[in-house]
Structure formats: structure tokens, C-alpha cells
Amino acid sequence: MTSINRLSFDATSVLPIEEIAHWAHDVGAKVLVDACQSVPHMVVDVESLNVDFLAASSHKMCGPTGIGFLYGKSDILSTMPPFLGGGEMISDVYLDHSTYADPPSRFEAGTPAIGETIGFGAAIDYYMRLACKQFMITRWSSVDICTKACFLCQIFASMDQHCQINAKELPFVLSMLRTYILLILQHFWINR
């Protein structure tokens, strides 16, 4: 198993997950990505990343603590046994054995964290409302640095005009701008 984070604010870097996943899969390793830092700041497409597992937490997205999500490829999850028992994770019960439900129910034993789930859903809705295309990092690595700098200037110039940012949304917008600035600085730092 290869475990790696996608975005590091400490090192101000975005790691090439697609390449790392390809290298890991070439030697038969599974890939787990910690996307806690990246999910609130950039588009995360698990299909294009081609990772086996991806995890993120709710509190990094302005949601409640104690909840998050784990994405797993369905072919892998369907071969994994559950690690807890109870609730909706059983499909059929017999006198001498039982069968498990299909994923994801197989891994959802017991009473779920209902309040936290509702709060996490509201946080996801909040981020989806804020997902103006000019604030999402898409195919960032394929764009030259001059285009990135111009793009950043356009964001500053058109913030009020196009997205009607209110006080609640300002921390997210500033966080996105910080991410862009760090990526531009990283480019100059590496290529100097």
C-alpha cells in the first residue's frame, strides 16, 4: 500500500498523484490518497487520479468534526470483509452463517452519525455553491505560469462582479487565492 497526501501546505506542493498511482500499480501496490487538504481547494476526480482509496475529513470543508469519507474502488471494496458488525451491513442471516451487504452498506455497521452526516452534507452543498469555475484548480499543471498569473489577476478583478461573494464565503475565496499564490511561488522556487 502506498499512502500519500495530494496537497501539502507545509511544503506548498501539489503532488503528481496520477504518476505516483501509475508507478505504484506497476509494482502491484494499492494507492491511498489523503485528500483532506486538497478537497476544499481543488477539483478531485478519483477516476482521473486512478487511486484505489481516497480519504477526506468534514472539518476541513467547514463541516462538523468526527466524520469524513473514504472512497474505494468498488471491485476492491466488494472483496474486503467488514471490520464491524451490526445494523444494515448484513444481507441475509441463516442459522449457521450470514452474508454481507454490498459496499458501502457492508462497512456501515450500527447507528450512523446522523447529525454529523447532515452537517457534512450541508458543508458539501456550501462548497458546491461556491464552485465558480474561476476558483477551481483544473488541469493546473498543464497551464503555463504567465497564464496562471493572469488568471489570478482576473480573479481579484472580477470577484464581486461574477460570484457575489458574501462575508460567509470570503474565507473560502481567500483560501483558494492563497492556494493559487502558493502554486505560483512554488513554480518560481523550483524553476529558478
Buried (B, 14 or more C-beta within 10 A) or exposed (E): EBEBBBBBEEEBBBBEBBEBBEEBBEEEBBBBBBBBBBBBBBBBEBEEBBBBBBBBBBBBBBBBEEBBBEBBBEEEBEEEEBEEEEEEBBEEEEEEEEEBBEBBBBBBBEEEBEEBBEBBEBBBEBBEEBEBEEBEBEEBEEEEEEEBBEBBEEBEEEBEEBBEBEEEBEEBBEEBBEBBBBBBEBBEEEEE
